[in-house]
Amino acid sequence: MPGYAKTSKARYGLAVGFTLAALLVRLALDPCLGREFPFSTFYVAITATAFFAGPGPSLIAIFLSFVSAGWLFIQPRISLYSSWTIPLVGSIGFLCVSLLITGIGYISWRSRAMAEASAKEAERRSKQAEEEIAERRKAEQALRQTYERLAQAEKIALVMPLHVSLEGCWQKVTPNFCRFLGYREEELLGRPFRDFTHPADFEADWNQVLRLKSGEIQSFQMEKRFIRKDGKIVWGYLNCSIVTDEQGKPLHFLTYVLDINEKKVVEEELRYNVATLNLAAESADIGTFDFYPETGVLRWSETTRRHFGLPCNAPVDYKVFLSGIHEEDRAKVDQLIRQALEQETGISTEFRTLGLQDGRERWIAVRGRVFYDHRGGPLRLIGTTLDMSDRRRAEEDLRKTMTDLSRSNLELAQFAYVASHDLQEPLRMIASYLQLLENKYRGNIDEKADSYIHYAVDGAKRMQRLIEGLLAYSRITRGAVFSPVNTGKVFSEALANLDASIKESGAAVHGEGLPTVFGDEIQLLQLFQNLIGNAIKYRRRDIPLVVTVSAQKQHGEWLFAVKDNGIGIEEEHYQRIFQIFQRLHSRDEYSGTGIGLALCKRIVERHGGRIWVESVFGQGTTFLFTIPVMKGILHK
């Protein structure tokens, strides 16, 4: 508001103040004025109020002045007037003059108010214009910077903006897009995008373009394949819209292309890996589960549902999971899962389940890993399930079979030992008496009887050798406790035992690099003696016999070789020669019981190794066997 008072409270305060001041002045002049001019000073108050406070406060001032003058100056002196009409006329005149003053003051007050309002409006508009000019300049500067950045971005950005005519020909391409397709800019401009679109994707692309031209849609997005200049296929993501003029007439298409070829390659590899993993899981009957401990949500694959005897559409949660576990294993599994969630450990266990619908007992193996959020809290537990029922049953059957086999082997070994031991004495007696009979009656009876006696004595001797071999074979598993054995020393003792045969045959036997091993010294002596003895027995008669025994360390074991230049062995007999009582030659050609190599095989196996033969028939044979290298027994 104009004047000195700006608020309603201040304006009405001026009215009261001016009236009070006029009253005080009138009281001060009362001795001079008397009953004359009771309203004289109040005109000044009313005028000041009208001009400085406005019409409303002026009316209040008129009321207060009329009441004050009437009560203090007219009423007490009414008797001094010759007629009561005189103060009445004076009061009416006061009111009229005061109202006139108020009207004049209102016009003046209103004029000043309008002038001030016009000045403020002009000032506001001037300030607004200045702000708009500043904003426009700022927007123009930002727009220029945007255009500059856009021009720069078009050169280097992964998103490639293109202008395409309404007929589908390229009007503007970026350098990145040219590199994307392997063309120069002039090779692309003016050519239809159909020439560079994979045939399988063009129809869908063109249908979207037609919908865009007709106004049916405002824009479209799609993934499509482009054909590069070198013939390779690359993937791009399109975002296409139409550009119009001020009248809404279409001008051209604005298309943004993003190179997603690497993304598509990764997606394809991921799909392949997922498909391969699913196929492998299905083939191996492996199920999967995903547990969210915070919400209690539990997801099972179809295979896992089958492991718990549930149909595919049955709801599952943690309680259902626990209820499907055998009551003897339930608490243990629950504790393992809680421990894995709390202590940041995985879970690996096997337990029994009882089919929730079929009631069938199964053995399930669970392997899982816990993933955590950024606060370190357990987020999810992911894992696999595998039905181990068949394996458990097979292991149980195998244990029973092995137990029965061990018992049977033990009983058989005991039987062989007892039988061979008990048979030796009566057989020795038979052989002795047959020899006595042969010595006493040889030549005293006919030749046929002599031959019969000879056959009987020879058979008894052979039977005795067989029983001795069988007894030695049965004793292999009950040999001495293993200890470090110097095989070089064992080799020398074997040569000493075979000294007569070596000299008789003229053989040359050599030992090279024989190590110290962990084993049974007596059995190793028997092993070397049998293999060297075989080489001497099955030697060629046309050349001197040479036998070489060597050893070398490889793959954590010692590989021994006993090589000769004897008659050799045909490949078809490689396995047969290690079977007990198996012979390749008649007794007339070569003596023996057929137990020697079977004995060697059993000795090697007791030492944790294996034995085999390599041979060239007619040129020589090499028997090879291994003995593990024991920690601390590495020297030769």
VOVOTI-66934 format. One record per residue: x negated, y, z negated of N, C-alpha, C in turn. Coordinates in steps of 0.02 Angstrom, whole numbers, plus 50000, padded with zeros to 5 digits. Example, Ala and Ser with C-alpha at 12.3 -4.5 7.8 and 13.67 -1.06 7.14 Angstrom:
493404971649610493854977549610493404983549610493584988849646493164994749643493555000249606
//
This chain:
499584994150000500005000050000499565006250000499805012050028499405018150031499395021649963499045027449958499005031449897498515028649848498615030849784498145028749734498315021949705498955020249704499175013949674499235008549728498935002749714498934997349764499414991749745499564991049680499994985649658500644988449631501164984249627501814986449601501764988849529501374985349490501294987249420500984994249414500474995449456500155002049453500625007549477501025006249528501485011449555502015013349504502315008249473502815009849423502505012849360501885011249348501535014449293501425021949305501295023649369501225030749387501875034549375502445031349392503095034549383503205036149309503065031349266503155032449194502665037749169502045037449193501545042249171501705049349191501885050149255502065056849278502665059549239503165055449225503765057749189503585059649118503165055649086502955057249017502575063849015502135064749064501755071049066502215077149075502725076449120503195081949131503595083349067503775077949031504145078948969503735082748917503095080848912502665084248864502575091648882502485092948946502415099948967503055103848954503635100648966504285104148954504375105448880504165100748838504225101948766503765107748744503185108048777502725113448759502995120248781503365120448836503635126848862504335128248837504595123848794505285124748772505405131348736504935133848694505065140348660505165146048712504835145448767504885150748817505495149848862505635143648879506175142448926506855141748892506865139148832507495138348796507965133648833508605135748838509085131548872509075132348948508665137148970508625138149042508135132949072508265131249130507825126749170507625120349132508095116149111507915109949076507555104949121507625105249187507315100349232506695103049267506455108949248505935112249288505295108049295505015105449242504385101749247504475094649276505095092149273505205085349298505185085049374505305090949406505265090949480504555089149502504075091649463503375090249480503235082749474503485079649419503375072449409503685068349465504305070249484504655066549536504295067249603504055073349618503705074549681503065070449684502675070649629502045066849627502165059349635502695056949600502855049749605503055047849676503475052049707503715050549775503135050149824502635054549817502095054749866501545049549851501455048049787500885043749771501095036649751501735035349736501945028649714502485025649758502825029749798503325027049842504025028149816504535026149855505245027749839505505024049778505315017849768505555014049710505355017149645504715018349633504505021649572504795028749565504915032149622505195038949620505895038749590506305033749609506975033149581506935031849506506455027949484506355026849412506185033349377505745037249409505565043849380506165048449375506625048449426507235052549424507665050449365507745043849356508155041449302507875043449234507215042349226506905044049162506935051649149506825055649200506845063049192507545065449174508055062649207508745064649195508945063049123508765056849101508935054749033508565059048982507915060248995507515064048947507755071248941507895074448999508125081348998508815081948966509265077248983509935077548956509945076348881509535071948857509545070048786509185075248743508615078048770508205082548730508365090048740508585091748799508655098948812509365101148827509795096848850510485098948867510965097148811510965091148789511445088848739511405092848674510805094148647510795097848584511035105148592511025107748652511195114848663511835115748704512245110848705512855111348746513325116848723513285118448660513735123648633513505130648652512885131348673512625137848691512855140048761513105135248799513335136848867514045139548863514185144448906514855147348908515365142348934515125137648974515575132549002515185126049013515515120749003515185114249012515035112649084515325116449128515195115149200514505117349220514225122249181513555124749200513035119149195512965115649138512465110249137512645104449185513305103549198513505098249245513265099849315513375105849335513155107949402512395107549407512065109749351511325109449352511065102249358511425097649322511205090649325511305087849395511895089449425512035086949493511515089849542511365096149533510865099249577510185095849570510025094149506509385090749494509345084049531509915080549526509925074049559509855074749635510205079549663510175080449735509485082449758509195087349722508525089649741508025083849733508105080149677507635074649666507685069349720508305067649741508385062849794508095065349859508165071849872507885074849932507125074349931506845075949872506115075449865505885068149876506285063449848506115056349857506125054349930506625056849967506655055150038506075057950076505895064350061505325067350095504685063550076504625061950012504025058149991503995051250022504595048050031504595041350062504335041750134504565047050170504335047750240503575048750242503325053050197502605054250196502235047850175502515044450123502185038250098502185032850152502745032450187502805027350240502325028750298502245035250315501795037150369501075035250351500885036850290500215035050270500115027350269500635023650247500595016350245500505013550315500875016150363500815013750431500135015350461499885021350444499225023350469498685018750441498725017250376498235012950346498295005850374498915003550384499004996850412498724996450482498845001850522498575001950590497815001850589497535005550542496795005650537496524998750519496864995450472496644988750451496714983750508497264984250544497374979650600496854980650654496694987250667496184988650716495514985950694495374986750628494744984150602494724976550607495304973250591495324965950595495224963450666495574966950713495514964850783494804965950809494504971350786493814972550807493344967150781493444965350718493034960150688493154953350722493804951950737493974945650770493674945350840493684951150875493384951350941492644950050938492324953050888491604951850880491454944550866491884941550823491784934450808491894930050869492414931750908492554927850968491984928451018491704934451024491144935351070490544931151047490424931250980489864927350954489984919850964490604917550952490764910550962490694908551035490914913051081490864911651151490134911051173489734915651147489014915351163488704908851136488904907151076488644901051046488864894851085489514894851107489764889151146489414888751213489294894651245488954894651309488244891951302487904893951247487234891451235487244883851224487734881451183487784874251171487934870451235488364873551277488544870251340487934869651386487544875151389486934874851429486454869451404486384869051337485954863851309486224856951323486894856351320487204849851334487074847751406487154852451452487024850951523486294848851533485844852451498485144850651505485004843751477485274842251418485174835651388485494830251431486084831651458486424826751500486014825251563485734830551592485324829551652484704825351635484414826751576483834822851555484034815751537484614814951504484834808251484484994803951544485244806951597485404803051657484784799851686484214802951672483594800251700483334794351659483444794651592483124789651548483624785251511484264787051511484744783551468484884776551493485054772051446485264765351465485954765451496486374770251474487034771051505486944775151568487164772451624487034775551690487674778351718487764785051719488374788151748488344788151824488894786451855488934786151928489554789851951489524792852011490114795752044490294791252102490914789052104491154784552156491754787852190491744787852257492294790952294492924786852285493484789952305494134786552298494164780352344493724780052394493704774252438493244768852412492894770152356492474765152326491744765552347491524771352374490824772152394490454776452343489824774852332489424778652284489244785452311489384790652270489214797452288488614800152249488524797552188487964799752147487744793952104487074792552104486794787152063486194789952026486014786751971485444788951931484834784651947484234787151931483624783051943483644776351907483924776351846483964770051809484404764951845484944767351874485394762751910485044760051972484654764252005484274761852063483784756352042483444757351985482994752151960483384745951939483984746951912484404741451890484564736751948484694739652008484864735652066484274734452112483714737952100483124736852142483154740352209483584745552217483644749352279483384756452269483234759752326483104766952324483764770652327483764776952306484384780852302484724781352370484334782552422484634783452489484924776952515484704771252487484994764852509485674763452477485834767152424486464765952388486994771152406486804777452414487294782752425487694781452489488354782152483488804781252540489014774152552488704769452518488894762452529489414760252478489884755852497490414753652450490114749052396490384749752336490134745652281490284738252291490734736752337490894729752351490284725952375489834729452413489254726152441488774723752386488834726552326488364724952272488704721452213489344719652223489724716252170489774708852185489704704752133489774697552141490474695952167490534691752218491194690352247491714688052196491494684452145491974681952096492254687552052491914693452050492134698852006492464704652044492404704652111492644710552148493404711452143493774706052150494504706752150494764709852086494514707552029494734710451965494524717751960493924719351984493684726351982494124730752026494274728552087494654732752134495384733552111495664728352081496354729052055496384734452001495884734851959495864740051908495784746951939495384747451993495294753852028495964756152057496354751752088497004753552116497484755852062497484752652005497904754851949497694761751924497054763051926496794769551904497004775051953496964773552018497164778552069497904780052066498304775052050499034776052048499264779651985498824780551937499014783751875499304779051824499304772551838499574767651791499164767251727498504768051735498064768151677497604774251682497324776251625496884782051623496154780051632495974773951611495284771451618495294763851610494744760651626494694753451614493964751751600493874746151565493214743551549493184736251568492614734051591492544727051609491794725251614491654718851608490984716251620490984712951688490474714651728490444711951796489724710451815489654706451867489004704651892488834708651955488224711251957487964714852015487454710352051487374711552116486874707852155486304712652171485714711052146485124715152158484874714252230484414718652248484124718252315483744711752326483434709152271483054702952277483494696752271484164697852267484624692252265484804689852196484474692352145484624690252077485284693252053485604689752007486234691951978486084695251910486354701351900486274704851836486954707051812487024707351746487664709151715487664716451694488244719751704488334726651682489014727651650489054732351604489694734151571489934740751600490564740951626490834746851659491354750351616491324756951616491854761151588492024766251641492614765451672492784769451731493404773651717493374779951737493954784551732493974788651796494514792551806494604796551866494554803951849494224807751893494144815051885494624818551932495014823451905495514827151945495354834551944495674838351991495594845551992496124848651946496174855451948496634858951903497364857051916497524855251978498214853251996498344845851983497834842251956497924835151942497794830652002497514833352055497364829352114496714825452103496704818752114496094814852103495524817152149494924817752120494334819752158493864813752170493684810352116493234804552121493274800752056492944794952056492904790851995492244792551959492284792651892491684793351851491584786651814491034783451830490904776751803490264776851763490294773951703489694773051662489524765651661488894764051677488674757151681488134756051628488204750751589487714748851539487424742051556486754741651557486404735351572486484730551513486864725151523486964720151470486694713451491486234713451538485984707051564485634702951510485204706151470484864702451417485364699851366485874703951351486394701751305486744695551331486894695451397487234689751426486784683551426486144684551438485674678851437485654675851367485624680351317485614678051247486264674451230486834677351252487484674251239487524667351271487254666751333487284660351367486844655251330486244657451308485814652951270486154650951204486484655951173486824654551110487384649551121487784650451174488324645651189488044638751202487484638551238487174632051252486934628751187486604632851145486354630051082486914627751037487454631851034488034629950993488354623551019488424623251086488714617151115488274611051102487614612051109487154606551096487174604451023487194609550979487224608050907487874604450890488434606850918489074603450905489074596350930488784595450991488744588651019488314584150976487744586950953487304583050910487644581350844488004586450816488344585250753488894579950761489264580350817489794575450829489494568550840488944568350878488624561850892488364558750828488084563050784487804560450721488314560150665488944561850681489474561850631489304566550572489034572550589488854577450538489404582750534489664583950474490154589150463489844595350435490214600950436489964607250409490484610150361490234614350314490684617850269490414624850256490854629450236490674636450224491084638750163490744639950108491084641650045490914648650023491434652750008491354659649983491534659649909491034659649865491174658949793491584664749764491504670749792491854676449762492604675949773492814673649832493524673049848493794665949839493334661149836493554654149830493754651049896493654654649953493844652050018493344646550038493604641050062493194635350083493424633050152492954632850199493114630650267492744624150282493114619350309492834612850327492914611650402492414608350431492504605950500492944599750500493154597650559493574591650564493204585550537492554585250550492164579450527492134579250451492044585050419492024585250346492704583250317493244585550348493914583550326493984575950329493714573050383493754565850390493354562350335492774565350318492364562450264492734562350197493184567050188493574567350126494274564250135494394561050192495024557650203495614562350209495504568350240496044573250249496204574150322496834575550340497004577150409496734584050428496744585550493496434591750518496784597950492497434597750481497804603750462497924604350387497614600050347497724600350274497344606250244497674610150199497314615750167496784613250118496234616950113495694615050068495464621150028495244619849968494904624949927494424621249881494114624849835493604621649792493914616349747494524617449724494854612449682494984606049721495214606849783495324600949825494664597249836494134600949847493474597949856493274593749795493344596649735493154592949674493614586949663494254587749679494714582149667494564576249712494224577449769494074571949815493434568249797493074570549745492444567349725492594562049672492244556549675492324551249626492224554149556492644552049510492634555049443491964554149408491584549049424490934548049393490404552949420490524555749480490054560349511490284567549509490924568849490491214575449497490854580749456490724579449393490394584349350489694585949375489334580749398488654581749422488644586349483489094585149531489114589149592489314596349576489814597249533490024604049513489444607849481489064604449438488494607649405487954609449455487824605049504487314606549554487494612649596488144613149614488364618949654488304625349614488534625249553488474631249511487744633249500487324628249490486614629649481486314632649545486514630249603486264632949666486474640249674487084641949655487334648749661486994653449612486844651049552486564655449500485804656149506485464650849526484734650849524484404651549593484804653249643484554654349710484174648349737484454642449727484164636349753484664633149801484404629049845484854625349889485154619349853485534615549889485844609549860485714603649907485524598049878485404591949916485574586049870486114582649886486344577249842486774572349881486884566749851487334561649878487824559649824488444558749843488954556949794489504552949829489934550049788490494546149814491134550349818491524549249869492174552449875492714547149878493304549049856493894544849863494374548449909494514545449967494934548650017495574551349985495704557849995496274561049963496934558349989496924555150048497534552150074497464544650087496874542550110496794535450125496514531550066496254535050013496004531649954495364527849964495044528650021494434524850037493824528050004493394523849976492784526349944492234527049996491924532949997491374534250044490784537350006490204536150033489594539550009489454545450055489414551550028489314557550068488654560950046488244562750095487644566650082487784573950099487624578450054487744585650063487084589350060486964593550110486394598050110486664605050121486454609850078486724616650083486214621950066486364628150088485934633950074486374639850055486154643650005486534649449981486264655850013486714660250035486544666850061486794672150012486414677550005486554682549954486664689449986487064693749951487184700449975486614705049953486684711749968486134716349953486034717349878486534715449838486454716049765486154709749734486044704649774485774698449749486304693549726486944695149736487474690649717487594685449771487834679349752487954674149802488524676049848488384676149913488884678149963489244672049992488864667050011489164661150041488684655250035488974649350035488594643050033488774639150096488274638150138488384634750202487994628150201488304622950227487954616550226488264611350272488014605350266488234599750308488414593850265488834589550292489024583250260488884577550307488674571950280488534566050321488794559850284489184555950319489454549750291488894544550287488694542950226488144538150214488404531250195489054530050204489344523750180489034517750214488984517950281488704512250317487974511250298487614516850291486904516150272486844513350202487264515750156487234513150088487374505650087487894503650124488054496550127487484492550158487174495450212486614492050243486024491550196485894497050158485344496850110485474491650055486104491250033486274486349982486194479250010486434478250072486344471650104485604470150113485224475350132484504474250142484164472450076484364476050022484064474349957484214467149938484844465249948485024458349932484634453449975484574455050040484214450650085483474450250066483174456150049482474456150030482374452349965482854453149919482794449449856482824441949869483324439949910483384432849927482764430449965482504434750011481924432750050481304432150006481234436949960480654436649914480684430349871481294428949846481374422949805481244416649847481504416749910481394410949953480664410049970480324415949986479604415450001479204412949941479394415549882479044413349822479144405949810479774403749818479914396649808479564392449861479544395049924479214391449977478464390949964478174396749942477454396749927477294392049870477724392149819477624387649763477684380349785478184379149828478284372349853477684370049894477444374749939476874372849980476264371549938476174375849887475594374949843475634368449805476224367349775476314361249736476274355149780476614355549839476614349749882475914348049907475554353249930474884352049956474414349749900474504352649841474074350749785474214343649763474844341949758475034335249735474894329849787474904331849852474784326949904474044325349913473614329849889472904328849901472644322349869472864321049808472604315249771472794308649804473454307449818473614301049852473314300649922473254306449956472954306150023472214304750019471884307449967471174306049958471064298449944471534295649906471494288549890471584284349953472084286349995472204282750057471594283050102471314289150109470734289950152470134285950126470044285850060469484282150031469544274550045470134271950034470234264750046470184263050119470424267550162470354266250234469624266350255469234270850226468514270850242468174264550216468364262350157468084256050131468264250250176468894250250198469124244950242468734245150308468624251150333468254251850396467534249650387467214251550332466514249750321466434242150311466904238950279466844231950263467014227350322467524229150361467774224550413467614226850483467224232450492467064234450561466624229150593466814226850649466444221750686466624214750667466994213650612467184207050591467854204850619468204209450647468844207950678468824210550750469374209650786469354211550857469334219250865469174221150927469104228250942469754232150930470314229150943470944232550934471054234250861470884229750816470954231050744470484236550723469854236450752469384241850737469664248750756469964248950815470244255450838470824257750794471214252850771471774254650727471504257550662471004254450635470714256950572470414263950584470074264850642469774271350658470304276750662470854275250697471404280150703471684281950634471754276850592472044278050525471584282550484470934280950487470454285150449470444292250476470434293050542470424299750572471054303650555471634300150558472264303450540472274305750468472004301450424471984303350353471544309450342470974309750379470534315550372470874321950398471204321150455471544327050482472104329350436472474324650408473004326450361472714330050300472124327750278471804330950220471614338150237471354339250298471164345950318471774350450325472324347650351472944351550357473194353650288473184348950241473424350550174472974355750142472324355350152471874360350124472004367250155472124367250222472284373650254472934376550230473444372250222474094374550197474024377250126473624374050086473514376350018473164383150018472684384050062472334390550067472824395950092473254394050140473744398850167474234401250113474434396550070474924398350018474604402549963473944402149956473604405749903473444413049921473554414949984473354421650007473684427049965474334426549952474694431849916474514432149842474154427049817473964426949747473204427849740472924431949783472204433149782472004437549723471364439349723471084443349669471314450549674471224454249619471384461349618470904465049664471154469949702470744473549750470214477649713469634478149746469074482149720468644484149780468184488949771467744490749827467334484849850467334483649916466984477949944466534480450001465894478649998465414480350050465484475150105465784476950161465904472150215465254470050249464734474350244464084472250270463824466250232463894466250166463684460650125464114454550140464774455650148465224450050164465034446950230464864451250279464654448750345464034444250339463554446450298462934442450289463094435750257463544435550207463734429350175464084424750224464504427450269464844423350319464324420250366463804424050385463294421250428462914415650393462794416550328462444411350290462854404950288463514405550279463944399650277463984396250345463894400150399463944397450467463264396250497462754396150457462064395750483461954389650527462204383850505462094377750544462434378250612463054380650614463414381250677463074386350723462824391850693462494396950734461864394250766461474390550727460854387750754461004382450806461524378350793461694373050841461924375850907462294381350904462564384350966462084389150998461564391250962461094396150989461404403050996461914404450955462264410950960461864416550930461974422550957461684428650928462254432850899462254433750832462804437250798462524443650768462834449350785462604455850761463164459550724462974463450673463444467650636463234474950640463714479450655463544486550665464014490950624463724495250581464104500450546464684497850505464574492550467465124489750427465194493650362465794495850344465904500450288466074496750223466164500750171466434498250107467184499650108467574494450092468304495150093468584492950025469224493750017469564491849956469944485449969469744479849939470074473649956469844467849913469994461749938469834455449904469214452549939468664452249903468024450349934468044443149961468344438649924468364431649946468784430950009469354434250011469784433750071469464437150131469114442850121468764446050176468204441650203467854438050158467354433250179467674427850222468254425350200468614420250238468824422950307469024429250309469234432450372468654432850421468084435550399467494436050443467264429050465467254424350419467004417650434467444414250486468114414950479468574411850527468494414850597468444421650601468404424850667467734423250701467184423550663466534421950693466504414450710466794410250666466814403050680467204401450743467764404950754468144403950815467744405850877467364411450871466954413450928466444408150945466144405150893465654399750905465994393650935466584391850909466934385850932467134386451005467414392251025467684393051092467194396851137466554394951135466044398151176466004394851245465704398351291465564395551358464914391651355464874386451395464274382151394463744384551443463934389151488463464391051541463044397151524463224400951472462844406851453462754406951378462234410351353462134410751280462704414851248462914412851189463454416351154463184422451118463544428151126463374434351090464014436651054463954437550989464524439850948464324446450914464744451450921464614458050892465184459950845465024461650783465524463850734465384471250719465884475550731465794482750722466404485750688466344492150667466894495650634466834503150647467394506450653467414513750659468044516450625467964522450597468534525450560468954529750608469604528850607470054532850648470754532750617471054538850615471744539650590471844536650520471364537750476471454535650407471384528150395471054524550441470954517450431470314515250467470044509650444469454506750477469684501750529469414502450589469574497850644468974493250654469064486750638468534481750646468644478150712468084476250744468114472550807467614466750804467844460750820467414454750826467434452650899466904454250935466884453451007466404447851027466634443651074466194438251099466244437851174465824433851204465824432751277466004425451292466514423051254466704415951261467194414751317467614409651308468054407251362468654411851372468824416051324469384420651331470054417451318470584421551317471264419251303471734422451354472184418651381472674421351428473174425851390473404431051422473824436151389474474433151362474724428051394475364425151374475324421751305474704420551281474614417151218474404421951162474414428551174474164433351124474544432951058475194431951061475594431650999475594424650969475584419751012475644412850989475064410650944474464413150959473864410650924473874412450850474294417450830474314419450759474854415750720475204411150753475714407250719475404400950689475634398950631475344393250596475464386750635474944382450636474944375950668474994376350744474854382250774474884382950847474174382250876474134377950926473484376750959473564377551034473024380051067473034380851139472664375151175472274371251137471874365851166471994359351128471854353851161471934347351128471374346351078471474341251034470964339750984470344336751014470434333751073469854330951106469384336351132469694342251152469284347751177468974351651120469394353951073469164357951017469504355550954469124354550901469414352450838469744358350803470144356750752470464362050713471174360150693471444364350646472114363050619472644367850645472454373450676472934378450699473154383150643472764383250589472954387550532472494393650528471904393350558471394398550547471624405550563471894406850623472104413650642472724415850603473174411150587473754412850545473504415150477472974411750452472674413750388472374420750394472034422150449471744428750460472284434150461472834432750495473374437550500473664439050431473744433950390474034435050324473554438850279472904437650285472414441450245472424448850264472424450250330472434457250353473064460750329473634457450335474264460550314474274461850239473974457350200473934458450127473514464750112473044466350154472634472350145472944478550176473564478050200473914483850228473724485550299473444480750336473244482050404473624477850454473364477550515473674473650568473104470650610473254465150645472744461650684473034459950753472624460550804472844458850871472224456750912472344454550974471814451951015471824455451083471224456551111471144458951179470654454151213470824452151274470404446951305470454447151380469914445151412469914443851484469754436451492470224432751519470154425451522469524423651562469104419551531468494417351563467904421851550468004427751518467444432451508467324434151435467814433451393467694434951323468314437551287468264437951221468824439851179468594444751125469044449451108468914454051052469504453751004469384451750943469884451950890469804458550853470344462250847470334468750813470804468550754470584471450699471034472050641470854478450604471344481050565471264487350529471334486250454470984490450417471054490750344471074498050324471574500250286471634507350269471014509950233470864516350247470324519850211470614522150145470334519850089470574521950024470194528050001470544532549965470244538749940469644537049895469084540349910468484539149872468064533449899468324529549948467944524049979467854525850052467424530750066467364533250134466674531650164466194529650122465514528750148465434522050181464944521650223464794515350256464284511450215
//
